[in-house]
Amino acid sequence: MKIPQAAVNDLTDDDAHHDCSAQESYASSSPKVQEFFDTYNFSVFNKRKLFLDIKKRMAANENADQAFEKAMKEQMDLIDSIRFIRFETLKELREIPRLGSDPDKSEESRSLNAPRSPHAPALSSTQHHQTVNLQDIDIHKAFIVFVSHCWLNGWDGKKDGKVVDTEANANFEQRGYPHPDNMNNDKHRLIIQGIESLIKNMIGSDDIQVYVWIDFGCIDQDENPAGHKQLDKIIEVSNCIFTPIVDPDHEDWKLPMGDFDWFDDYAAKKFNDGPYAYLHRAWCRVEMLYARHIDVRADVKEMAFRGGLMNAIHRGYRPHYVYGEKQYCEVGHGIPYQLSPLSNSHLDKFSPEKAIANLTKEADAEKIRSLMIDLEPFIKRVKVGYEGERNEDGNKHGTGKYTYDSGDVYDGGWKDGNKHGT
C-alpha cells in the first residue's frame, strides 16, 4: 500500500467539517483506506481525527504508510471494545447491569455484603457474552439509544473511597456502594418504559433491533479503559440520547403551559438543581454537545423512523429525550420530552467548561477540554432572531423569518408581533 504524503500534508489543523477535499483525496488514494472508512462508517468528524493523528505521527518522522497503519490500529482497538446491550436483555436483567472482566474485582466493587436490590435477579453483573460488540450489529437495521445520565451513588473522588448519595433523598433507600441506580431500580424502570414509548411512537418497522449503551453496563468497570476516546464513535452510531430522571418530588412542581424552555422549566431536582443535577455535570454536557454536533449518517435518514425522531435526524442531529417520574406517573407513561439541541445560547449557558468545577475526578478536566477541542470545528451556530417586515410600532408584521435557538425556523406570516397563518 502506498499513500501519497502530499495528500496528508494538504490537511490543515483548521480544516472545517464542510471542506474535506484533502480528506477525500487521501481516502481515495488507497482502497485500504476507503475500505476502512466504509467498514466502520466513519463520519467526517472521525475521518478528520484520524488524519490529524496521521499528520502528528508524520511530524514525528514516521512515513505516511507507517503513520496510517498505527493510527488505524489504534482506532480499530477502540472500536473493538465498544459494546452495547440488547434492549430485551436489559429488560430481563431487571436492573442496570455492571460490566466487569475480573470476577474478583467485580464482586468487590459490587460490595456483596452491602444491601442488594430486592428487585434484582440473583446474578446482575453483565458479562461480555451478555453484551454485543459494535461490529456484530447491523447499524442499518438498528435503533441505538445512548443513555446519558448521572449516577445516583458514586465515589466522591477521595482516597477513603466514600460513597456519595447524589440523590440525597431519605425516602429512597440507597445501596451503599457505587451504582447508577437506587435500591428500587427506579432509573432502570424509567429507561425501559421510556424506550418502549420511543419504540411504539418513533419506529415504523418490526425489523429494527434495539440496543442500549449505558456506561455501567457497556464499559468494563475493572479495566477502566480510556472510554472518553470512544465517545465520538459511540455517539456516531447512536440514533438518539436518552436521560432518565428519578424524581420522587415530581408532584411538587408543575410543567408550565404554552411555549417554554425545557432547560429552565423542567424542574425535577435531579435535572437542574444543584451540582449533582444532570445539567450541571460536565460529562453530561459533553455528551449532549457531541450528540448535537457530530453529523448524522446519511443512511439513517432512509430508516423506518418517524415522528420527532425522524424530524430531528432530517435536520442533521440526534434528538435528546428526557423521561422522568413526571411523565411516568402523571402523564400516563407518556412520551419522553425532547430537549432543544445544546447549541447557540443554550451552549453559552451550559458549556461543559463551566461545569468542570463539579467533576468528581480532577483528572477528567483535561479529558473534557480535549474532547471540546476535537469538536470545536464542527459546532454549528446560527443567528438567532427575526428578519422580515415590521409595522409602524416595530412589531413583526407581514412576512418574515424567525430562527430559534434550537436552529428551527419559522418562515411565514406575522401580525402585530405574533405568528399569523401557516
C-alpha positions in Angstrom: 0.0 0.0 0.0 1.4 3.4 -1.0 -0.2 6.6 0.4 0.9 9.9 -1.1 2.4 12.0 1.6 1.2 15.2 -0.2 -2.4 14.1 0.4 -1.8 14.2 4.1 0.2 17.4 4.0 -2.8 19.1 2.4 -4.8 18.6 5.5 -4.5 21.5 7.9 -5.4 21.6 11.6 -8.2 24.0 11.0 -10.0 22.1 8.2 -13.7 22.6 8.8 -16.1 19.7 8.6 -17.7 21.0 5.4 -14.4 21.3 3.4 -13.0 17.8 3.1 -11.3 17.8 -0.2 -7.9 16.9 1.3 -9.5 14.2 3.4 -11.4 12.7 0.4 -8.3 12.9 -1.8 -6.4 11.0 0.8 -9.1 8.4 1.3 -9.4 7.8 -2.4 -5.7 7.4 -2.8 -5.8 3.9 -1.2 -8.5 1.2 -1.5 -7.5 0.1 2.0 -8.2 3.5 3.5 -11.6 3.7 1.8 -12.5 0.1 2.9 -11.6 1.0 6.5 -13.9 4.1 6.4 -16.7 2.1 4.7 -16.4 -0.8 7.1 -16.7 1.4 10.2 -19.0 4.0 8.8 -16.6 6.8 9.7 -18.2 10.3 9.8 -16.3 13.3 8.6 -15.6 14.1 12.2 -13.8 10.8 12.8 -12.0 11.0 9.4 -10.7 14.4 10.4 -9.4 13.0 13.8 -7.7 10.1 12.0 -6.0 12.4 9.5 -4.8 14.8 12.2 -3.4 11.8 14.1 -1.6 10.7 11.0 -0.2 14.1 10.4 1.0 14.3 14.0 2.8 10.9 13.7 4.4 12.1 10.4 5.7 15.1 12.2 7.5 12.7 14.5 9.3 11.3 11.4 7.0 8.4 10.5 6.3 8.0 6.9 2.7 8.1 5.6 2.2 4.3 5.5 3.5 3.7 9.0 1.5 6.6 10.4 -1.7 5.3 8.8 -1.1 1.7 10.0 -0.5 2.8 13.6 -3.4 5.3 13.6 -5.7 2.7 12.1 -4.8 0.1 14.6 -5.4 2.4 17.5 -8.9 3.2 16.0 -9.7 -0.5 15.5 -8.7 -1.3 19.1 -11.1 1.4 20.3 -13.9 0.1 18.0 -13.3 -3.5 19.0 -14.1 -2.7 22.7 -17.3 -0.8 22.1 -20.2 -2.8 23.3 -24.0 -2.5 23.6 -26.8 -4.3 25.5 -29.8 -5.6 23.6 -32.9 -3.9 24.9 -34.6 -7.2 25.6 -31.6 -8.3 27.6 -31.7 -5.1 29.7 -35.4 -5.7 30.4 -34.7 -9.3 31.5 -31.9 -8.3 33.9 -34.4 -6.1 35.8 -31.6 -3.7 36.9 -28.8 -1.7 35.3 -26.1 -4.3 35.0 -22.4 -3.9 35.7 -19.8 -5.0 33.0 -16.7 -6.4 34.5 -14.0 -8.7 33.2 -12.4 -9.6 36.6 -14.7 -11.7 38.8 -12.8 -10.8 42.0 -12.9 -7.1 41.3 -16.5 -7.2 40.2 -17.6 -8.9 43.4 -15.5 -6.5 45.4 -16.8 -3.4 43.6 -20.4 -4.6 44.0 -19.9 -5.0 47.7 -22.0 -8.0 48.1 -22.1 -7.5 51.9 -24.0 -4.3 51.2 -27.8 -4.3 50.6 -28.9 -5.7 47.3 -31.9 -4.6 45.4 -34.8 -7.0 46.1 -35.9 -6.5 42.5 -32.6 -7.7 41.0 -32.0 -11.3 39.8 -29.5 -13.5 41.6 -26.8 -12.5 39.1 -26.8 -8.9 38.0 -23.3 -8.3 36.7 -23.1 -8.3 32.9 -20.5 -10.5 31.4 -19.1 -9.8 27.9 -21.2 -12.5 26.4 -24.3 -10.6 27.5 -23.3 -7.6 25.5 -22.9 -7.1 21.8 -19.8 -5.8 20.0 -20.4 -2.9 17.7 -19.0 -4.9 14.7 -21.7 -7.5 15.3 -24.6 -5.0 14.9 -26.1 -4.2 11.6 -26.4 -0.5 12.3 -28.5 0.0 9.1 -31.3 -2.0 10.9 -30.7 -0.9 14.4 -32.2 1.7 16.8 -29.4 2.5 19.2 -30.1 4.6 22.3 -27.3 6.3 24.2 -28.2 6.7 27.9 -26.8 9.9 29.2 -27.3 10.1 33.0 -25.8 10.8 36.4 -25.1 8.0 38.9 -27.3 8.1 42.0 -24.5 6.7 44.0 -20.9 7.4 43.1 -17.4 7.8 44.5 -16.6 11.3 45.9 -13.1 11.1 44.5 -11.4 10.9 47.8 -8.8 8.4 48.9 -11.1 6.9 51.5 -13.5 5.7 48.8 -16.5 7.2 50.5 -19.8 6.8 48.6 -21.8 9.9 47.8 -25.5 9.7 47.8 -26.0 12.0 44.9 -29.7 11.6 45.1 -29.7 12.9 48.7 -33.3 11.8 49.4 -34.1 10.0 52.6 -37.2 8.5 51.1 -35.2 6.3 48.8 -33.0 3.6 50.3 -29.5 3.6 48.8 -27.2 0.7 48.0 -24.2 1.9 49.9 -21.8 1.2 47.1 -21.2 2.9 43.7 -24.1 2.2 41.3 -26.2 4.3 38.8 -29.5 3.4 40.4 -31.2 3.3 43.8 -32.4 0.2 45.6 -35.8 0.4 43.9 -34.2 0.3 40.4 -36.3 3.4 39.5 -33.9 4.5 36.9 -33.9 1.1 35.2 -37.8 1.3 35.2 -37.7 4.7 33.6 -35.2 3.6 30.9 -37.3 0.6 30.0 -40.6 2.5 30.0 -39.2 5.5 28.1 -37.5 3.4 25.4 -40.6 1.3 25.0 -42.6 4.5 24.4 -40.0 5.6 21.8 -40.2 2.2 20.0 -44.0 2.4 19.9 -44.2 6.0 18.7 -41.0 6.5 16.7 -40.2 3.3 14.9 -42.2 2.1 11.9 -40.7 -1.4 11.4 -40.6 -4.6 13.3 -37.3 -5.5 11.6 -35.3 -2.9 13.6 -33.4 -4.2 16.5 -33.0 -2.1 19.6 -29.7 -1.7 21.5 -28.7 0.4 24.5 -25.4 2.0 25.5 -25.0 2.8 29.2 -21.7 3.4 30.8 -22.1 1.0 33.8 -23.1 -1.9 31.6 -21.0 -1.3 28.5 -17.6 0.0 29.7 -15.6 -2.6 31.5 -15.5 -1.3 35.1 -12.5 -3.4 36.1 -10.2 -2.5 33.2 -11.0 1.2 33.4 -10.3 1.9 29.7 -10.0 5.3 28.1 -13.7 5.5 27.5 -13.6 9.2 26.6 -11.7 8.3 23.4 -14.6 6.1 22.3 -17.3 8.7 23.0 -17.4 10.2 19.5 -17.7 6.7 17.9 -20.5 5.6 20.3 -22.4 8.8 19.7 -21.8 8.5 16.0 -23.7 5.2 15.7 -26.4 6.2 18.2 -29.8 7.4 16.9 -30.7 9.4 20.0 -29.7 10.1 23.6 -32.0 9.4 26.5 -31.9 10.8 30.0 -33.9 9.1 32.8 -34.7 11.4 35.7 -35.5 9.8 39.1 -37.8 12.4 40.7 -39.6 11.4 43.9 -40.8 15.0 44.3 -42.5 15.2 40.9 -45.8 16.2 42.5 -44.2 19.4 44.0 -43.8 21.1 40.6 -45.8 21.6 37.5 -45.0 21.9 33.9 -45.7 25.4 32.5 -48.3 25.9 29.9 -47.6 27.2 26.4 -44.1 27.9 25.0 -41.4 27.3 27.5 -37.7 26.2 27.7 -37.1 22.6 29.0 -33.7 23.5 30.2 -35.1 26.0 32.7 -38.6 24.8 33.2 -38.3 21.0 33.7 -38.0 21.5 37.4 -37.0 18.0 38.6 -34.2 18.4 41.1 -32.1 15.7 39.5 -32.3 17.5 36.2 -31.3 21.1 37.0 -31.0 21.7 40.8 -27.5 21.5 42.5 -24.0 20.3 41.5 -25.1 16.6 41.1 -28.0 17.5 38.8 -27.8 16.3 35.2 -27.5 19.7 33.6 -24.6 20.7 35.9 -22.4 17.7 35.2 -19.6 18.4 32.7 -19.6 14.9 31.2 -23.4 15.1 30.6 -22.9 18.4 28.8 -20.2 16.9 26.6 -22.5 14.0 25.7 -25.3 16.4 24.8 -22.9 18.5 22.7 -21.5 15.6 20.8 -25.0 14.2 20.1 -25.9 17.6 18.6 -22.9 18.4 16.5 -21.5 15.1 15.1 -23.2 14.7 11.8 -25.9 12.0 11.5 -25.0 9.2 9.0 -26.7 9.7 5.6 -28.2 6.2 5.6 -30.1 6.9 8.9 -32.4 9.3 7.0 -33.7 6.3 5.0 -34.5 4.2 8.0 -38.1 3.4 9.2 -38.2 6.1 11.9 -41.0 8.6 12.3 -42.2 11.5 14.4 -39.8 13.7 16.3 -37.0 11.2 15.9 -37.1 11.4 12.1 -37.7 15.2 12.1 -34.5 15.7 14.2 -32.5 13.3 12.0 -33.5 15.1 8.8 -32.4 18.3 10.4 -29.0 16.7 11.0 -28.9 15.9 14.7 -29.8 13.2 17.2 -32.8 14.1 19.4 -32.3 14.2 23.2 -35.2 12.7 25.1 -35.8 13.2 28.9 -38.1 10.8 30.7 -38.8 11.1 34.4 -41.4 10.4 37.1 -43.4 13.4 35.7 -44.2 11.5 32.5 -44.3 8.1 34.1 -46.7 8.9 36.9 -48.6 12.0 35.8 -48.9 11.7 32.1 -49.9 8.1 31.9 -46.5 6.7 30.9 -46.3 9.5 28.3 -43.8 10.0 25.5 -40.4 11.3 26.6 -39.9 15.0 26.2 -37.4 16.2 23.5 -34.9 18.8 24.6 -33.7 21.5 22.3 -30.3 20.8 21.0 -27.3 22.1 23.0 -26.3 25.0 20.7 -26.2 28.8 20.5 -27.5 30.5 23.7 -28.1 27.1 25.4 -24.4 26.2 24.7 -23.3 29.6 26.0 -25.2 28.9 29.2 -24.4 25.2 29.6 -20.9 24.9 28.3 -19.0 21.9 29.6 -16.2 24.2 30.6 -18.4 26.0 33.1 -19.2 22.7 34.9 -15.6 21.4 35.3 -15.6 22.6 38.9 -18.3 19.9 39.6 -16.2 17.0 38.3 -15.7 14.1 40.7 -12.2 13.5 39.4 -9.9 16.5 38.7 -8.0 14.5 36.1 -11.2 14.4 34.0 -10.9 18.2 33.3 -8.2 17.6 30.7 -10.2 14.9 29.0 -13.2 17.3 28.8 -11.1 20.0 27.3 -9.5 17.6 24.8 -13.0 16.5 23.7 -14.1 20.1 23.3 -11.1 20.9 21.2 -11.8 18.0 18.9 -15.4 19.1 18.4 -14.9 22.8 18.1 -14.6 22.9 14.2 -17.9 21.1 14.0 -20.0 23.1 16.4 -22.8 24.7 14.4 -24.1 28.1 15.3 -27.0 30.1 13.8 -28.0 33.7 14.0 -31.0 33.7 16.4 -33.7 36.3 15.7 -36.1 37.8 13.3 -35.6 39.0 9.7 -38.5 40.5 7.8 -41.2 43.1 7.7 -42.5 45.1 10.7 -45.3 47.5 11.3 -45.1 51.2 12.4 -44.7 50.1 16.0 -41.7 48.0 15.2 -43.5 44.7 15.8 -43.1 41.7 13.4 -45.8 42.2 10.8 -46.3 40.8 7.3 -43.8 38.3 6.0 -40.7 37.3 7.9 -38.4 34.5 9.2 -37.6 33.8 12.8 -34.7 31.5 13.7 -34.9 29.9 17.1 -32.1 28.9 19.4 -32.7 25.3 18.6 -32.0 26.0 14.9 -35.6 25.6 14.0 -37.0 28.3 11.6 -40.5 29.7 11.2 -40.8 31.4 7.8 -44.3 32.9 7.2 -46.8 35.4 8.1 -46.9 37.7 11.2 -49.4 40.0 12.7 -48.7 42.5 15.4 -45.7 40.6 16.7 -47.4 37.1 16.6 -47.3 34.3 14.1 -50.2 34.5 11.7 -51.2 31.9 9.2 -49.3 28.7 8.5 
